[in-house]
Amino acid sequence: MKTITISTPYIKLDQFLKLADCVPTGGMAKALLQDQAVKVNGENEDRRGRKLYAGDRVEVEGNGAFQVTSAQ
């Protein structure tokens, strides 16, 4: 599992996918979410604006699993 550190209280899911190098653009993030290829804390997620906080776990088909941590 890869760790992604954020310096803000939360990060939106589409921004997280770009930060984690799962997709290069927001449009591709939207398509990935529509294909139900993303799980947050074990549940399918299709909302680009879903807020992720430290401790959340994100699984992306073809890219693996990520743990959100906070730099604060």
N, C-alpha and C positions, 0 to 999 in steps of 0.2 A: 504494500500500500504506500502510495506517495503522499507526502505531506505538503499542503499548500498553506502558506502563512499569509494572513491578511492584517493590515494595519488599521482597519476601521472596525466598528462594532459588528458590521455585517457586510455581505457582498451579494449582489443579485446573481441568480443562477447563470444567466447568459454571460455576464461578465466573468464569472468563475470559469466557465467552459473555455473562454478565450485565454484567461490567465493560466490555466492548466494545460494549454496548448492542445486541447481536444478539437477545437475548431478555429479557423483564422478570422471569421467574421460573425457578426450577430445574426445575419441571415442564415448562415449554416447552423448556428446554435438553434434557431427556431425550427429548422428542418429536422435536426437531430431529436429535439424534444417532441415534435409531432410524430416521429417514428417510434416513440416510447422506448428510446434507447438509453434513457437516463433514469436512475433510481436515486432518491435521496432518503437516507436512513431506511433502506430496504423497500421503499414504496415507489412505484412509477410516478414520475413527475413530468408535467407538460407545461408548466407555467414558467415563462422566461424570467418573470419578476420575483420568483420565489426567493425569499431572503435566507441566506445561509449564515449560520453563526458558528463560532468556535465549537468544536465537538461534533459537528455534522459530518456525515459520511456520504460521499457521492460515488456512485458506480456508473461508468460510461462504457457501453458496449464497444469493444475494440480498443479501448484506451485504459482499462483497468479501474482500480479503486483509489479514491483520494480521501484524505482526512483534512478537514479545515481546522487550522489552529490560529491563534491570535498572537500578534507581536506585542500587545498591550499588557 
